[in-house]
Amino acid sequence: MTHLTVRNVPSELAEALMAEKTRRGGSLNATVIDLLRRALGVAPDASYDNGLARHAGDWSEADLQEFEANTGMFQQVDEELWR
């Protein structure tokens, strides 16, 4: 097992690492190792899953048309609000 020392860690990165450590409830060392493994693609479960892949390709053409009809108003600009 190799030991590494990282110097001059920017404060915002150190704060983010500490927040992630707290969120995970583990050690800082374990958190950093897991983050590095995932970032470099060498983690046992390195594939990232945001949970959205199961929805890909589910919409029919009718679903798309309904969605666009129901959200079309978001494309309109209220000129009064932009004066």
C-alpha positions as CSV (number, residue, x, y, z in Angstrom):
1,M,0.0,0.0,0.0
2,T,1.4,3.4,-1.0
3,H,1.1,6.5,1.2
4,L,0.7,9.9,-0.4
5,T,0.8,13.4,0.9
6,V,-1.0,16.2,-0.8
7,R,0.2,19.7,-0.2
8,N,-1.4,23.1,-0.8
9,V,-5.0,21.9,-1.0
10,P,-7.1,25.0,-1.8
11,S,-9.4,25.8,1.2
12,E,-12.6,25.4,-0.9
13,L,-11.5,21.9,-1.9
14,A,-10.7,21.0,1.7
15,E,-14.1,22.3,2.8
16,A,-15.8,20.3,0.1
17,L,-13.9,17.2,1.1
18,M,-14.8,17.6,4.7
19,A,-18.5,18.2,3.9
20,E,-18.5,15.0,1.7
21,K,-16.8,13.1,4.6
22,T,-19.5,14.3,7.0
23,R,-22.3,13.5,4.5
24,R,-20.9,9.9,4.0
25,G,-20.3,9.4,7.7
26,G,-16.8,7.9,7.1
27,S,-13.2,8.9,7.4
28,L,-11.6,11.6,5.3
29,N,-9.1,9.0,4.0
30,A,-11.9,6.6,2.8
31,T,-13.7,9.5,1.2
32,V,-10.7,10.7,-0.7
33,I,-9.8,7.2,-1.9
34,D,-13.4,6.5,-3.1
35,L,-13.6,9.9,-4.9
36,L,-10.3,9.3,-6.6
37,R,-11.2,5.8,-7.6
38,R,-14.5,7.0,-9.1
39,A,-13.0,10.0,-10.9
40,L,-10.2,7.9,-12.4
41,G,-12.6,5.0,-13.3
42,V,-10.9,2.4,-11.2
43,A,-13.6,1.8,-8.6
44,P,-15.2,-1.6,-8.6
45,D,-18.5,0.2,-9.4
46,A,-17.0,3.0,-11.4
47,S,-20.0,3.5,-13.6
48,Y,-21.9,6.6,-12.6
49,D,-25.6,6.2,-12.2
50,N,-27.8,9.2,-11.6
51,G,-30.9,7.1,-11.8
52,L,-32.2,8.7,-15.0
53,A,-31.1,6.0,-17.5
54,R,-34.2,3.9,-16.8
55,H,-36.3,6.7,-18.3
56,A,-34.4,7.1,-21.5
57,G,-36.4,6.2,-24.6
58,D,-39.7,5.8,-22.6
59,W,-41.6,8.6,-24.3
60,S,-43.7,8.0,-27.3
61,E,-44.3,10.6,-30.0
62,A,-47.7,11.4,-28.3
63,D,-46.0,11.9,-25.0
64,L,-43.5,14.3,-26.5
65,Q,-46.3,16.3,-28.2
66,E,-48.3,16.4,-24.9
67,F,-45.2,17.6,-23.0
68,E,-44.5,20.3,-25.6
69,A,-48.1,21.5,-25.6
70,N,-48.1,21.7,-21.8
71,T,-44.8,23.5,-21.5
72,G,-45.1,25.8,-24.6
73,M,-46.1,28.8,-22.4
74,F,-42.6,28.8,-20.9
75,Q,-41.3,29.9,-24.3
76,Q,-43.3,33.1,-24.2
77,V,-41.7,36.3,-22.9
78,D,-43.8,38.7,-20.9
79,E,-42.8,42.0,-22.4
80,E,-44.2,43.9,-19.3
81,L,-41.8,42.1,-17.0
82,W,-38.8,43.0,-19.2
83,R,-39.2,46.7,-19.3
